[in-house]
């Protein structure tokens, strides 16, 4: 399969993921702006202080979004296949990112450049709908996480993640999962043991 065919397949996959479809002409234009990156573990898609000029669709692999506070590395989000990675504030405002997006597994991601995407949107209502759905899902995910952290216990947070996003529990390093759930690794180990015992 050639690169152009692969890009079209990926464009269709992104549209399916967000419950939308594009006409043949618009799909071709969208696929043309996709940029493939085959990346190693540890590679930074966005580094602190860089402007996030792309959102990244994960075809394969796992991405950690994190930052440093008082010398401690804090996990903001963990994404994997089928997810879109956006450092939202930097992406929207074209300002240096406070968030680092790095690979915790080797993989393949596809960059969607801000300028090209919005140029397409200026001529296509279909692209506007796709962008809206991408931004909408990203904002809902952020709000749901804030609500979970605000209202749920450590055990409830772990069980919810295990049910709704088991790949994070299965594949991400323990200390990143603990940080993502805003608990210490010791608390996470205790909660995991408790949940495992209750399920046996």
C-alpha positions as CSV (number, residue, x, y, z in Angstrom):
1,X,0.0,0.0,0.0
2,X,1.4,3.4,-1.0
3,X,1.6,6.4,1.4
4,X,-1.4,8.2,-0.2
5,X,-3.6,5.1,0.2
6,X,-2.5,4.7,3.8
7,X,-3.2,8.4,4.5
8,X,-6.7,8.0,3.0
9,X,-7.4,4.9,5.2
10,X,-6.2,6.7,8.2
11,X,-8.4,9.7,7.4
12,X,-11.4,7.4,7.2
13,X,-10.4,5.8,10.5
14,X,-10.3,9.2,12.2
15,X,-13.7,10.1,10.8
16,X,-15.2,6.8,11.9
17,X,-13.7,7.4,15.4
18,X,-15.5,10.7,15.6
19,X,-18.8,9.5,14.1
20,X,-18.6,11.6,11.0
21,X,-17.8,11.2,7.3
22,X,-16.3,13.3,4.5
23,X,-17.1,13.5,0.8
24,X,-14.5,12.0,-1.5
25,X,-13.0,15.4,-2.4
26,X,-12.8,16.6,1.3
27,X,-11.4,13.3,2.5
28,X,-8.6,13.6,-0.1
29,X,-7.8,17.1,1.0
30,X,-7.9,16.0,4.7
31,X,-5.7,13.0,4.1
32,X,-3.2,15.2,2.2
33,X,-2.4,17.2,5.3
34,X,-1.7,14.1,7.6
35,X,1.9,13.7,8.6
36,X,3.1,10.2,9.7
37,X,5.6,9.8,12.5
38,X,7.2,6.4,13.4
39,X,8.5,7.1,16.9
40,X,10.5,5.4,19.6
41,X,9.8,5.1,23.3
42,X,10.8,8.3,25.0
43,X,10.3,10.5,21.9
44,X,8.7,13.8,22.7
45,X,5.9,14.8,20.4
46,X,5.7,18.1,22.3
47,X,8.4,19.4,24.7
48,X,8.0,21.9,27.5
49,X,8.5,25.4,26.0
50,X,7.6,24.3,22.5
51,X,4.4,25.5,20.7
52,X,2.1,22.6,20.0
53,X,1.4,23.1,16.2
54,X,-0.2,19.6,15.7
55,X,-2.7,17.4,17.2
56,X,-1.7,13.7,17.0
57,X,-3.8,10.7,16.2
58,X,-2.4,7.5,17.7
59,X,-2.4,4.6,15.3
60,X,-0.1,2.5,17.5
61,X,1.5,3.1,20.9
62,X,0.9,5.0,24.1
63,X,1.5,8.7,24.9
64,X,2.0,10.3,28.2
65,X,1.1,14.0,28.8
66,X,2.9,15.2,31.9
67,X,4.5,18.2,33.6
68,X,6.8,19.0,36.5
69,X,5.6,20.7,39.6
70,X,7.9,21.3,42.6
71,X,10.4,18.9,41.2
72,X,7.7,16.1,40.9
73,X,6.6,14.7,37.5
74,X,2.8,14.8,37.3
75,X,0.8,12.7,34.8
76,X,-1.9,14.7,33.2
77,X,-3.2,12.2,30.7
78,X,-2.4,8.8,29.1
79,X,-3.6,8.1,25.5
80,X,-3.4,5.1,23.2
81,X,-4.6,3.7,19.9
82,X,-7.6,5.7,18.5
83,X,-7.0,8.7,20.8
84,X,-6.2,12.2,19.8
85,X,-3.4,14.0,21.7
86,X,-3.6,17.8,22.0
87,X,-1.8,20.2,24.3
88,X,-4.9,22.3,24.2
89,X,-3.8,25.7,25.5
90,X,-0.6,25.7,23.4
91,X,-2.4,24.4,20.3
92,X,-5.2,27.1,20.5
93,X,-3.1,30.1,21.7
94,X,0.1,29.3,19.8
95,X,2.0,29.7,23.1
96,X,4.8,27.6,24.6
97,X,3.4,24.4,26.1
98,X,3.7,23.7,29.8
99,X,2.7,20.1,29.1
100,X,5.1,17.5,27.6
101,X,3.7,14.8,25.4
102,X,6.1,11.8,25.1
103,X,5.9,8.2,24.0
104,X,5.9,5.5,26.7
105,X,5.7,2.9,24.0
106,X,7.2,2.9,20.5
107,X,4.5,3.5,17.9
108,X,3.0,5.4,14.9
109,X,1.2,8.7,15.3
110,X,-0.2,11.0,12.7
111,X,0.2,14.8,13.0
112,X,-2.7,17.1,12.0
113,X,-1.2,20.6,11.5
114,X,-3.2,23.5,13.0
115,X,-2.8,25.9,10.1
116,X,-3.6,23.4,7.4
117,X,-6.6,22.0,9.3
118,X,-8.1,25.4,9.8
119,X,-7.4,26.4,6.3
120,X,-9.4,23.4,5.1
121,X,-12.2,24.4,7.6
122,X,-12.5,27.8,6.1
123,X,-13.7,26.2,2.9
124,X,-15.5,23.1,4.2
125,X,-18.3,22.7,6.6
126,X,-17.6,19.0,6.8
127,X,-14.1,19.7,8.2
128,X,-15.7,22.2,10.6
129,X,-17.9,19.4,11.9
130,X,-14.9,17.0,12.3
131,X,-12.9,19.7,14.2
132,X,-15.9,20.4,16.4
133,X,-16.2,16.7,17.3
134,X,-12.5,16.4,18.0
135,X,-12.5,19.4,20.3
136,X,-15.8,18.4,21.9
137,X,-14.5,14.9,22.9
138,X,-11.2,16.4,24.2
139,X,-13.1,18.9,26.4
140,X,-15.5,16.2,27.7
141,X,-12.6,13.9,28.6
142,X,-11.0,16.8,30.5
143,X,-14.2,17.6,32.3
144,X,-15.0,14.0,33.2
145,X,-11.5,13.6,34.7
146,X,-11.9,16.8,36.7
147,X,-15.2,15.5,38.1
148,X,-13.8,12.0,38.9
149,X,-10.9,13.6,40.8
150,X,-13.2,15.9,42.6
151,X,-15.9,13.5,43.7
152,X,-14.6,9.9,43.7
153,X,-12.4,8.0,46.1
154,X,-9.1,6.4,45.1
155,X,-10.8,3.0,44.8
156,X,-13.6,4.4,42.7
157,X,-11.2,6.2,40.4
158,X,-9.2,3.0,39.9
159,X,-12.3,0.8,39.2
160,X,-13.7,3.4,36.8
161,X,-10.4,3.5,34.9
162,X,-10.2,-0.3,34.9
163,X,-13.7,-0.5,33.3
164,X,-13.6,2.5,31.0
165,X,-9.9,2.5,29.9
166,X,-8.3,-0.9,30.8
167,X,-5.4,-0.3,28.5
168,X,-4.1,2.4,30.8
169,X,-4.1,0.0,33.8
170,X,-2.6,-2.9,31.7
171,X,0.1,-1.1,29.8
172,X,1.2,2.2,31.5
173,X,3.9,2.2,34.1
174,X,2.6,1.9,37.7
175,X,4.0,5.3,38.8
176,X,2.3,7.0,35.8
177,X,-1.0,5.3,36.5
178,X,-0.8,6.4,40.2
179,X,0.0,10.0,39.2
180,X,-2.8,10.0,36.6
181,X,-5.3,8.9,39.3
182,X,-3.8,11.4,41.8
183,X,-2.6,8.8,44.3
184,X,0.7,7.5,45.5
185,X,2.1,4.3,44.1
186,X,1.6,2.7,47.5
187,X,-2.0,3.7,47.6
188,X,-2.5,2.3,44.1
189,X,-0.9,-1.0,45.0
190,X,-3.2,-1.2,48.0
191,X,-6.3,-0.4,46.0
192,X,-5.3,-2.9,43.3
193,X,-4.8,-5.6,45.8
194,X,-8.2,-4.8,47.5
195,X,-10.1,-4.8,44.2
196,X,-8.4,-8.0,43.0
197,X,-9.3,-9.7,46.3
198,X,-12.9,-8.6,46.0
199,X,-13.1,-9.9,42.5
200,X,-11.8,-13.4,43.4
